[in-house]
């Protein structure tokens, strides 16, 4: 089992930055990839990037250049840095730890609200 706890969300003005954290506990050695998703009410959950066990990250074109995922392995924590925040970035952000095709875990989410 893996437990995930997100933090770092909040209310920020457009143009600002936030760093979200996803701290993992439990059987963290089984995690092969950590993804970040976001979901606004009434919309589908959207993948905003991920990082592999080896440290390779990738992002969809919609957020490339503004979103950066990094990790601190010693702290079992993955970060999502969001720069140049836009009102449309408002959503609940979730981290998702993938063990294999059949097993993954989700955190409870952290709310990001961007005011214009």
N, C-alpha and C positions, 0 to 999 in steps of 0.2 A: 504494500500500500504506500501511496505517496500523498502527502497533504501539501496543499498550496495556499499561501496567504498573500494576497495582493495588498499593496498600500501605495500611497503617494498621490492619489487623486485629489481633486479639489476644484475650486472655482478660480478661473484665471481669465485675464483679459485677452482678447485676440492679439496675436503677435508675441505672446509670452511663451514660456517653456515649462514643461513638467518632466519629472523623472518618476516613472512608476517602478515599483519593485515587486518581484514575485519570489517569495522565499519558500523553498521546498524543504520538507522534512520526511522522515520515514526512509523508504528504500530508494533513496535518490540515485544510487548507483545503477538502477535499472532504467533511468531516463535516457532516451536517445535524442530527444529533440524537445525544445520548449517553444511553443507558439504563443503569440499574442493575438487576441481577437477583440473586436469591439461590437457592441450592439446598442442601437438606439431603439427605443420603443416603437413597435410597428414596422421595424426593418429586420432584414435577415442579419444573422451574425456574420461579421466580415473579418477575414484574416488580414492582419496588418503586418505580419512578419514572423520570423522564427529564427532560432539558432540551434545548430546541431551540437552534439556532444563534443565534436572536434573544434567547435567555435566558429563554424561557417554560418553566416547569416544571409537571409534574403528577404526581399520585400516586394509587395505588389507595386506596380507603377504608380498607383494612386497616392502612395505615401513616400515613395522613394525620394531621398534627399532631405526629408523632414524627420523621419523616424529612424532611430538607431537602437539596435538591440545589442546589449553586452551582458557579460556575466562575471560574477566573482565566485569561482568554484569553491574557494575556501569557506565562503559564507552560504553556499548552496542557493545563491540568489541570481536571478536574471532581471535585467533592467530594460525598460523601454523609455528612451529619451525622445520626447516630442518637442520639436522646435516650431517656431512660427505658427502657433496654434490658431486654428480657424474655428468659427462657430460650428461648422459642420463636423468638427472633431468631437463634438459633444456626444458622449455615449458612456456606457459601462464597459470598462476594459477588463478582459479576463485573460489569465494565463492558462495554458493547457500543456501539460507534460505528457509526452507520448513515449510509451514504452515499446509498443509494437502495434501492428494493425488492429489488434483486438483489445488493446488495453491503453487507456489514457485517463488522465485525471484533470479536474478543473478546480480552479479557485472560485471564491465567492464573488469576485469582481470588485472593482473600485470605480467610483463615478468620477468622470471628468466633465466639467461644464465650462464652456468657453463663452464669455460674454462679448458682444460686439461693441 
